[in-house]
Amino acid sequence: MNQVFKALSDPTRRRVLQLLQGGPLSAGDLCDHFDVSKPTMSAHFAVLKEADLVHTEKAGKSVIYHLKLSVLEEALLGFAQSFGLGSETAEPRTVKLEVAK
C-alpha cells in the first residue's frame, strides 16, 4: 500500500492515471501531455509500475500503458478500512447540520 500512495503523491503520476482511465496509451502519447523530458516521464512510469498501478505491453517499438484500477481500488479500500470506514462493524456516525437563519 505504501508504494501506491508514494505513486499517488505526485501530480504528474496522478494525471497519467487519469489519462489512462480513457484507455491504454503509448508512452509517447502520454509524454505529449506533459512539458517534461522523456527520462523524467520514464521515471514516473517506473514508479507507477513498481506500485503495480499500470502494466505494459510492447507493440512494435512502442510501449503501451494500461491502468490497473483494481490495485488502486484495493489500496484505497484498505486505507479506508484502517480507519474503520467501509467496514460492517464500524459504528454509524450522525452529523447534525445547522442552517443559519
PEKA-V781491 format. One record per residue. N is the residue number from 1. NEAR is the number of other C-alpha atoms within 8 Angstrom. D_CENTER is the distance of its C-alpha to the mean C-alpha in Angstrom with 2 decimals. Layout:
<<N:NEAR:D_CENTER> <N:NEAR:D_CENTER>>
This chain:
<<1:5:11.64> <2:5:12.44> <3:8:10.69> <4:13:7.26> <5:8:8.32> <6:8:9.91> <7:12:7.07> <8:9:5.57> <9:8:9.30> <10:8:9.88> <11:7:10.10> <12:7:10.48> <13:13:7.27> <14:11:5.58> <15:8:8.45> <16:9:8.08> <17:9:5.13> <18:8:7.60> <19:9:10.37> <20:12:9.53> <21:8:9.70> <22:6:13.30> <23:8:13.86> <24:10:14.14> <25:10:15.08> <26:10:17.11> <27:10:16.39> <28:7:19.23> <29:8:17.99> <30:11:14.66> <31:11:16.85> <32:7:19.10> <33:6:16.71> <34:6:16.90> <35:6:20.05> <36:7:19.50> <37:6:21.11> <38:7:20.04> <39:6:20.21> <40:8:17.81> <41:10:15.28> <42:8:16.15> <43:8:15.33> <44:10:11.79> <45:9:11.50> <46:8:13.15> <47:9:10.80> <48:13:7.85> <49:10:10.70> <50:8:12.00> <51:10:9.10> <52:10:9.58> <53:13:6.18> <54:11:8.59> <55:10:12.34> <56:8:15.09> <57:7:18.55> <58:8:21.51> <59:7:23.34> <60:4:26.43> <61:5:25.59> <62:9:22.07> <63:10:18.80> <64:12:16.66> <65:13:12.88> <66:11:11.52> <67:12:8.20> <68:10:8.53> <69:7:7.57> <70:6:10.11> <71:9:8.61> <72:10:5.80> <73:8:8.94> <74:8:11.16> <75:10:9.69> <76:8:9.78> <77:9:13.13> <78:8:14.43> <79:8:13.80> <80:10:15.58> <81:10:18.28> <82:7:18.99> <83:6:20.26> <84:9:22.16> <85:8:20.10> <86:8:19.97> <87:7:22.60> <88:4:25.96> <89:5:27.90> <90:8:26.46> <91:4:29.18> <92:4:28.74> <93:4:28.88> <94:4:30.98> <95:4:30.43> <96:4:33.49> <97:4:33.09> <98:4:36.18> <99:4:37.00> <100:3:39.33> <101:2:42.46>>
